[in-house]
């Protein structure tokens, strides 16, 4: 049996009705009433318990996985304030779900917990392909979650996913795990079976000027660059005083001019969004930046970002080798949605052109992306990204 996939999208105001409507659409398109797995990506505006009950009212048995978003992505384009649901059935894909709690207290432990929970449920002897994760995008250390998962599956095991969001409010995100709604958590699914998985990740930003060295940092806080307050890197380029680079103005600037962290032999830098500046001129970033890292201001455009979308899609398709893509997951930074504005659906059109117009596409805008590095020396080690588009294709 081929992989059967159905996608449903609803913007109904009532949460229960929205969940029921999306589930009903997905079943109709899938052509079956008994999916093996359900993915749900939804706006934070819903009453989430009611939303899940609406889905379970139509699809009571299938395990469910997902999170809140900053925008929903499907084959039909980009939506806001909606629920996007995918129902999947296959005798080749084996999926085992896991949940890890308390990211803010022990991110690494939560990563270990979600991986072990999934691993306990996988069929003995099954060929494992990849782990897809949806962590809280506002709690804990995203890179430490990845490290915890790697301690269970290995450093070169493919990990892919997106961090839960809340419609650019930066207040509270939620993770969906079967019938429950969680926060401060990470949920994930371990894929195995007679399938192929291809992953591609690119952002399209390029460096400006000479690199600076991170001389003092604490997780996601860059305190000094070359021994000077970190925010001066922006003053040097844009002439703004540190006192003016606060909160939303800093976040807006970082969409177009993020920071790039050099990684040996990688084609692109790892991007870090600078969210705000503290009173001492330290930059608070959306991801971890280790001391000793080489940092540059980055610059991009809609044109370079679209080229990156093309490249990420081609990489994912190429990694499938001879397999045909049956479903494509897209984890796209909310910064890119802000960059494209009303033209955000152009990325979806590029992905459809690469994989074919009938290939089901589902995903969301994230507060951080997870994907393996590309250079051979890194052996596929997964990293935490910002401002990046991640494409994950499952084929047979």
C-alpha positions as CSV (number, residue, x, y, z in Angstrom):
1,X,0.0,0.0,0.0
2,X,1.3,3.4,-0.9
3,X,1.4,6.2,1.7
4,X,-2.0,7.8,1.9
5,X,-2.1,11.5,3.0
6,X,-4.9,14.0,3.5
7,X,-4.6,17.6,4.6
8,X,-7.4,19.7,6.1
9,X,-7.3,23.5,6.8
10,X,-9.9,25.4,8.8
11,X,-10.4,29.0,10.0
12,X,-13.6,28.4,11.9
13,X,-13.8,30.7,14.9
14,X,-15.0,27.9,17.3
15,X,-12.1,25.7,18.3
16,X,-14.0,22.4,18.5
17,X,-15.6,23.1,15.1
18,X,-12.2,24.1,13.6
19,X,-10.7,20.8,14.7
20,X,-13.6,18.7,13.5
21,X,-13.7,20.5,10.1
22,X,-9.9,20.1,9.5
23,X,-10.1,16.4,10.5
24,X,-13.1,15.7,8.2
25,X,-11.4,17.4,5.2
26,X,-8.2,15.4,5.8
27,X,-10.0,12.1,5.9
28,X,-11.9,12.8,2.8
29,X,-8.7,13.7,0.9
30,X,-6.9,10.7,2.3
31,X,-9.7,8.3,1.3
32,X,-9.7,6.5,4.6
33,X,-11.3,6.7,8.0
34,X,-8.5,5.2,10.0
35,X,-5.2,7.0,9.7
36,X,-2.1,5.8,11.5
37,X,-0.9,9.3,12.5
38,X,-2.1,12.9,12.7
39,X,-0.1,16.1,12.6
40,X,-1.7,19.3,13.9
41,X,-0.2,22.8,13.5
42,X,-2.5,25.6,14.7
43,X,-2.6,29.2,15.6
44,X,-2.3,30.1,19.3
45,X,-5.6,31.9,19.2
46,X,-7.6,28.6,19.6
47,X,-8.8,27.0,22.9
48,X,-6.4,24.1,22.5
49,X,-8.2,21.4,24.5
50,X,-11.4,22.1,22.6
51,X,-9.4,22.0,19.3
52,X,-7.9,18.6,20.0
53,X,-11.3,17.3,21.2
54,X,-12.8,18.4,17.8
55,X,-10.1,16.4,16.0
56,X,-10.5,13.4,18.2
57,X,-14.3,13.5,17.7
58,X,-13.6,12.7,14.0
59,X,-10.3,10.7,14.3
60,X,-10.5,9.1,17.8
61,X,-7.8,6.4,17.5
62,X,-4.8,7.8,15.7
63,X,-2.0,9.2,17.8
64,X,-1.6,13.0,17.3
65,X,1.5,15.3,17.3
66,X,2.0,19.0,16.7
67,X,2.2,22.5,18.2
68,X,1.1,26.1,18.0
69,X,2.6,28.3,15.3
70,X,3.3,31.8,13.9
71,X,1.5,30.9,10.7
72,X,0.4,27.7,9.0
73,X,1.8,26.2,5.8
74,X,0.0,23.8,3.4
75,X,-0.1,22.8,-0.3
76,X,-2.6,25.6,-0.8
77,X,-0.3,28.3,0.6
78,X,0.2,30.2,3.8
79,X,-2.5,30.9,6.4
80,X,-2.9,32.7,9.7
81,X,-5.3,32.1,12.6
82,X,-6.0,28.6,11.2
83,X,-5.5,24.9,11.9
84,X,-3.6,22.8,9.4
85,X,-4.0,19.1,9.9
86,X,-2.4,16.1,8.1
87,X,-3.7,12.6,8.4
88,X,-1.4,9.8,7.3
89,X,-1.8,6.0,6.7
90,X,0.9,3.6,5.5
91,X,2.0,0.0,6.0
92,X,5.6,1.2,5.4
93,X,6.0,4.1,7.8
94,X,6.4,3.2,11.4
95,X,6.0,6.1,13.8
96,X,6.7,6.1,17.5
97,X,5.7,9.2,19.5
98,X,7.5,10.7,22.6
99,X,7.2,13.5,25.1
100,X,9.8,15.3,27.2
101,X,8.8,17.7,30.0
102,X,10.3,20.7,31.9
103,X,12.6,22.2,29.3
104,X,13.1,25.3,31.4
105,X,14.6,23.3,34.3
106,X,16.6,20.7,32.3
107,X,16.6,21.0,28.5
108,X,19.1,18.3,28.0
109,X,17.1,15.9,30.2
110,X,13.9,16.7,28.3
111,X,15.7,15.8,25.1
112,X,16.7,12.5,26.5
113,X,13.2,11.9,27.8
114,X,11.4,12.5,24.5
115,X,13.9,10.3,22.6
116,X,13.7,7.4,25.1
117,X,9.9,7.6,25.2
118,X,9.8,7.2,21.4
119,X,12.5,4.6,21.4
120,X,10.5,2.4,23.8
121,X,7.6,2.3,21.4
122,X,9.5,1.5,18.2
123,X,9.2,-2.0,16.6
124,X,12.2,-4.1,17.5
125,X,14.7,-4.4,14.7
126,X,13.1,-1.6,12.6
127,X,15.4,0.6,10.5
128,X,15.3,4.1,12.1
129,X,15.5,7.0,9.7
130,X,14.9,10.3,11.5
131,X,13.5,12.0,14.6
132,X,11.1,15.0,14.1
133,X,10.8,17.3,17.1
134,X,8.5,20.2,18.2
135,X,9.9,21.9,21.3
136,X,8.5,24.9,23.1
137,X,10.0,27.9,21.3
138,X,10.1,30.1,24.4
139,X,11.5,27.8,27.1
140,X,14.8,26.2,27.7
141,X,17.9,25.9,25.5
142,X,17.1,24.5,22.0
143,X,20.6,23.2,21.4
144,X,20.6,21.4,24.7
145,X,17.3,19.6,23.7
146,X,19.1,18.4,20.6
147,X,22.1,17.3,22.6
148,X,19.8,15.2,24.9
149,X,18.2,13.5,21.9
150,X,21.7,12.9,20.4
151,X,22.8,11.1,23.5
152,X,20.0,8.6,22.9
153,X,20.2,8.2,19.1
154,X,23.8,9.3,18.3
155,X,25.3,12.5,17.1
156,X,24.9,11.8,13.4
157,X,21.3,10.6,13.6
158,X,19.1,13.0,11.6
159,X,16.9,15.3,13.7
160,X,14.6,17.7,12.1
161,X,11.8,20.0,13.2
162,X,10.5,23.4,14.3
163,X,10.1,25.2,17.6
164,X,6.5,26.0,18.6
165,X,5.4,29.6,18.3
166,X,2.5,31.9,19.3
167,X,1.7,34.2,16.4
168,X,4.6,36.5,17.1
169,X,3.3,37.4,20.6
170,X,6.3,35.7,22.4
171,X,4.2,34.9,25.5
172,X,3.4,31.2,25.6
173,X,3.5,28.2,23.1
174,X,1.8,24.9,23.3
175,X,2.7,21.3,22.2
176,X,0.2,18.7,21.2
177,X,0.7,15.1,22.2
178,X,-2.1,12.7,21.5
179,X,-5.1,14.0,23.6
180,X,-3.0,16.4,25.8
181,X,-1.9,20.0,25.4
182,X,1.4,20.8,27.1
183,X,3.8,23.7,27.5
184,X,7.5,23.9,28.5
185,X,7.8,20.5,26.7
186,X,9.1,18.8,23.5
187,X,7.1,16.3,21.6
188,X,8.6,14.2,18.8
189,X,8.1,11.3,16.5
190,X,10.7,8.6,15.5
191,X,10.3,7.4,11.9
192,X,11.3,3.9,10.8
193,X,10.3,1.4,8.2
194,X,10.7,0.8,4.5
195,X,10.9,4.5,3.5
196,X,13.4,7.3,2.6
197,X,13.7,10.7,4.2
198,X,15.4,13.7,2.6
199,X,16.3,16.9,4.5
200,X,17.4,20.3,3.2
201,X,18.1,23.5,5.1
202,X,19.2,26.9,3.8
203,X,18.6,30.6,4.6
204,X,20.2,32.7,1.9
205,X,21.8,35.4,4.1
206,X,25.4,36.5,3.4
207,X,28.0,38.1,5.6
208,X,29.0,41.7,5.8
209,X,32.5,43.0,6.8
210,X,35.1,41.4,9.0
211,X,34.3,38.7,11.6
212,X,34.2,39.5,15.4
213,X,35.1,37.0,18.1
214,X,32.7,36.2,20.9
215,X,34.9,36.9,23.9
216,X,32.1,36.5,26.6
217,X,28.8,34.7,26.3
218,X,26.3,32.8,28.4
219,X,24.1,30.4,26.3
220,X,22.0,32.8,24.2
221,X,23.5,36.0,25.6
222,X,26.5,37.5,23.7
223,X,28.0,39.9,26.2
224,X,31.2,41.0,24.4
225,X,32.6,40.8,20.9
226,X,36.4,41.5,20.6
227,X,36.2,42.6,24.3
228,X,33.6,45.3,23.6
229,X,29.8,45.4,24.3
230,X,28.2,43.1,21.7
231,X,25.7,45.6,20.5
232,X,28.4,47.8,19.1
233,X,28.6,45.5,16.1
234,X,25.3,47.1,15.1
235,X,26.4,50.6,16.0
236,X,29.4,50.2,13.7
237,X,27.1,49.4,10.7
238,X,24.0,51.5,11.4
239,X,25.2,54.3,13.7
240,X,22.5,53.7,16.4
241,X,23.3,54.1,20.0
242,X,23.0,51.0,22.2
243,X,20.3,52.6,24.2
244,X,18.1,52.9,21.0
245,X,18.5,49.2,20.1
246,X,15.8,47.8,22.4
247,X,13.0,45.3,22.2
248,X,10.9,45.5,19.0
249,X,13.2,47.9,17.0
250,X,16.1,45.4,17.6
251,X,13.9,42.4,16.6
252,X,12.8,44.2,13.4
253,X,16.4,45.0,12.5
254,X,17.5,41.4,13.1
255,X,15.0,40.1,10.5
256,X,17.0,41.8,7.8
257,X,20.4,42.0,9.5
258,X,20.8,38.9,11.8
259,X,24.0,37.6,13.1
260,X,25.9,34.8,11.3
261,X,28.0,32.2,13.2
262,X,30.7,30.6,11.2
263,X,30.8,26.8,11.1
264,X,33.9,25.1,9.5
265,X,33.4,24.0,5.9
266,X,29.7,24.8,6.0
267,X,28.3,26.6,2.9
268,X,26.3,29.0,5.0
269,X,26.7,30.5,8.5
270,X,24.3,29.4,11.3
271,X,21.9,32.3,11.8
272,X,21.1,33.9,15.1
273,X,18.4,36.5,15.6
274,X,19.3,39.2,18.1
275,X,16.0,39.8,19.9
276,X,17.0,42.7,22.2
277,X,19.8,44.5,23.9
278,X,20.3,44.7,27.7
279,X,21.4,47.8,29.6
280,X,25.1,46.7,29.4
281,X,25.0,46.3,25.6
282,X,24.7,42.5,25.6
283,X,22.8,40.9,22.7
284,X,20.0,38.4,23.7
285,X,19.7,36.0,20.9
286,X,17.1,33.4,19.9
287,X,19.7,30.6,20.0
288,X,22.9,29.5,21.7
289,X,26.2,31.2,20.8
290,X,29.3,29.6,22.3
291,X,32.3,31.7,23.4
292,X,35.0,31.8,20.8
293,X,32.5,31.8,17.9
294,X,33.2,33.9,14.9
295,X,30.3,36.4,14.3
296,X,29.3,38.7,11.5
297,X,26.4,40.9,10.7
298,X,24.4,39.2,7.8
299,X,22.3,40.7,5.1
300,X,19.7,39.2,2.8
301,X,16.8,39.9,0.5
302,X,13.6,38.3,-0.8
303,X,15.5,37.2,-3.9
304,X,18.3,35.5,-1.9
305,X,15.8,33.9,0.5
306,X,13.8,32.5,-2.4
307,X,17.0,31.0,-3.9
308,X,17.7,29.4,-0.5
309,X,14.2,27.9,-0.6
310,X,15.0,26.4,-4.0
311,X,18.3,25.0,-2.8
312,X,16.8,23.5,0.4
313,X,14.1,21.8,-1.6
314,X,16.6,20.4,-4.1
315,X,18.8,19.0,-1.3
316,X,15.8,17.3,0.3
317,X,14.7,15.8,-3.1
318,X,18.2,14.7,-3.9
319,X,18.5,12.9,-0.6
320,X,15.5,10.7,-1.4
321,X,17.5,9.3,-4.3
322,X,15.1,7.1,-6.3
323,X,12.2,7.4,-3.9
324,X,9.1,9.5,-4.8
325,X,8.2,12.1,-2.2
326,X,4.8,11.3,-0.7
327,X,4.6,14.1,1.8
328,X,6.8,17.2,2.5
329,X,7.1,18.9,5.8
330,X,8.2,22.6,5.9
331,X,9.6,24.3,9.0
332,X,10.1,28.0,8.2
333,X,11.3,30.8,10.4
334,X,8.8,33.4,11.4
335,X,11.5,36.0,10.4
336,X,11.1,34.8,6.8
337,X,7.4,35.2,6.9
338,X,8.0,38.8,8.1
339,X,10.5,39.3,5.3
340,X,8.1,38.1,2.5
341,X,4.9,39.6,3.9
342,X,2.1,39.1,1.4
343,X,4.4,37.1,-0.9
344,X,5.1,34.4,1.7
345,X,3.3,31.8,-0.4
346,X,6.1,32.1,-3.1
347,X,8.2,29.7,-1.1
348,X,5.3,27.2,-1.2
349,X,5.1,27.5,-5.0
350,X,8.9,26.9,-5.3
351,X,8.6,23.7,-3.1
352,X,5.7,22.5,-5.3
353,X,7.7,23.1,-8.4
354,X,10.5,20.9,-7.1
355,X,8.4,18.1,-5.7
356,X,5.4,18.2,-8.0
357,X,2.1,20.1,-7.8
358,X,0.2,17.2,-6.3
359,X,2.7,16.4,-3.5
360,X,1.1,17.1,-0.1
361,X,2.9,19.9,1.9
362,X,2.4,20.8,5.5
363,X,4.3,22.9,8.0
364,X,4.4,26.1,10.0
365,X,6.3,29.2,10.8
366,X,8.6,28.6,13.8
367,X,10.6,30.2,16.6
368,X,13.6,28.1,15.6
369,X,14.5,25.3,13.3
370,X,16.3,22.0,13.7
371,X,18.2,20.3,10.9
372,X,21.5,18.5,10.2
373,X,24.6,20.3,9.0
374,X,25.7,19.6,5.4
375,X,29.5,19.4,5.5
376,X,31.1,15.9,5.6
377,X,33.2,16.7,8.6
378,X,30.1,17.2,10.7
379,X,28.8,13.8,9.9
380,X,25.2,15.0,9.7
381,X,25.2,16.5,13.2
382,X,22.0,18.4,13.9
383,X,22.1,22.1,14.8
384,X,19.6,24.7,16.1
385,X,18.9,27.4,13.4
386,X,17.2,30.8,13.1
387,X,15.9,32.5,9.9
388,X,16.2,29.2,8.1
389,X,13.9,27.1,5.9
390,X,14.0,23.4,6.6
391,X,12.4,21.0,4.1
392,X,11.8,17.3,5.1
393,X,10.5,14.9,2.5
394,X,9.3,11.4,3.2
395,X,9.2,9.0,0.2
396,X,9.0,5.4,-0.8
